Amino acid sequence: MARNQFPSFGGGNMQQLMRQAQKMQEQLARTQEELDQKEYEASAGGGVVTCRINGKKELLSLTIKPEAVDPDDVEMLQDLIIAAVNEAIHTGEKEREETLGRMAPAGMGGLL
């Protein structure tokens, strides 16, 4: 019986494959760190509520213009804040998916 039934997985080829995998893993970790540090901004209500988040989905700032504050309609202000924060999160997630998807080997985009 042959000693190595799968010659493409032998010796040097396997080591090269492992080095490539390690390099890809390091690049992926760097890219994820870069994405975590990015900031995304979104607004709602024509810009009366603006928020900034980072790639970790942490709220960094929230700006509310005075004209958005109506003591008789606090619910609207709450809705505007939620809309702005959700839009910023959506923007960040979309960029993360696109960036990491480009790094995946062909046919494996959904794994990252």
C-alpha positions as CSV (number, residue, x, y, z in Angstrom):
1,M,0.0,0.0,0.0
2,A,1.3,3.5,-0.9
3,R,2.7,5.4,2.0
4,N,1.1,8.7,1.1
5,Q,-2.3,8.2,-0.5
6,F,-2.9,12.0,-0.8
7,P,0.3,13.5,-2.3
8,S,-1.2,17.0,-2.5
9,F,-1.3,17.0,1.3
10,G,2.2,15.8,1.9
11,G,5.2,17.5,3.5
12,G,5.9,20.9,1.9
13,N,2.5,21.5,0.5
14,M,0.9,21.1,3.8
15,Q,3.4,23.4,5.4
16,Q,2.8,26.0,2.7
17,L,-1.0,25.6,3.2
18,M,-0.6,26.1,6.9
19,R,1.5,29.3,6.4
20,Q,-1.1,30.7,4.0
21,A,-3.9,29.9,6.5
22,Q,-1.9,31.6,9.3
23,K,-1.2,34.7,7.1
24,M,-4.9,34.9,6.2
25,Q,-5.9,34.6,9.9
26,E,-3.5,37.4,10.8
27,Q,-4.8,39.6,8.0
28,L,-8.4,38.9,9.1
29,A,-7.5,39.9,12.7
30,R,-5.9,43.1,11.5
31,T,-8.9,43.9,9.3
32,Q,-11.4,43.2,12.1
33,E,-9.4,45.5,14.4
34,E,-9.5,48.3,11.8
35,L,-13.2,47.8,11.4
36,D,-13.7,48.0,15.2
37,Q,-11.9,51.4,15.2
38,K,-13.9,52.9,12.4
39,E,-16.6,55.4,13.2
40,Y,-20.0,55.7,11.5
41,E,-22.4,58.6,11.7
42,A,-26.1,58.7,11.0
43,S,-28.9,61.2,11.5
44,A,-32.7,61.2,11.6
45,G,-35.4,63.8,11.3
46,G,-33.6,65.8,8.7
47,G,-30.5,66.0,10.9
48,V,-32.1,67.1,14.2
49,V,-30.7,63.9,15.8
50,T,-27.2,62.7,14.9
51,C,-25.2,59.9,16.4
52,R,-21.8,58.4,16.0
53,I,-20.9,54.8,16.8
54,N,-17.7,52.7,16.4
55,G,-17.3,49.4,14.7
56,K,-18.0,47.6,18.0
57,K,-21.5,49.2,18.0
58,E,-20.7,51.5,20.9
59,L,-22.4,54.8,20.9
60,L,-19.8,57.5,20.9
61,S,-21.9,60.6,20.6
62,L,-25.4,61.8,20.4
63,T,-26.4,65.3,19.2
64,I,-29.9,66.6,19.5
65,K,-30.7,70.0,18.1
66,P,-33.0,72.1,20.3
67,E,-35.8,72.1,17.7
68,A,-36.1,68.3,18.2
69,V,-37.0,68.8,21.9
70,D,-40.7,69.1,22.3
71,P,-41.9,68.4,25.9
72,D,-45.3,67.5,24.5
73,D,-43.9,64.9,22.1
74,V,-41.0,63.1,23.9
75,E,-42.0,59.9,22.0
76,M,-41.0,61.5,18.7
77,L,-37.6,62.3,20.0
78,Q,-37.1,58.8,21.3
79,D,-38.1,57.4,17.9
80,L,-35.6,59.8,16.2
81,I,-32.8,58.6,18.5
82,I,-33.6,55.0,17.8
83,A,-33.7,55.6,14.1
84,A,-30.4,57.4,14.0
85,V,-28.6,54.7,16.1
86,N,-30.1,51.9,14.1
87,E,-29.0,53.5,10.9
88,A,-25.4,53.9,12.1
89,I,-25.3,50.3,13.2
90,H,-26.7,49.1,9.9
91,T,-24.1,51.2,8.0
92,G,-21.3,49.7,10.1
93,E,-22.5,46.2,9.7
94,K,-22.9,46.5,6.0
95,E,-19.3,47.8,5.6
96,R,-18.0,45.0,7.9
97,E,-19.8,42.3,5.8
98,E,-18.6,43.7,2.5
99,T,-15.0,44.1,3.8
100,L,-14.7,40.7,5.3
101,G,-16.6,39.1,2.4
102,R,-13.9,40.3,0.0
103,M,-11.3,38.6,2.1
104,A,-12.9,35.1,2.0
105,P,-11.7,32.5,-0.5
106,A,-14.0,32.1,-3.5
107,G,-17.3,30.4,-2.5
108,M,-16.7,30.9,1.3
109,G,-17.9,34.5,1.7
110,G,-20.7,33.5,4.1
111,L,-18.3,31.9,6.6
112,L,-16.7,35.2,7.8
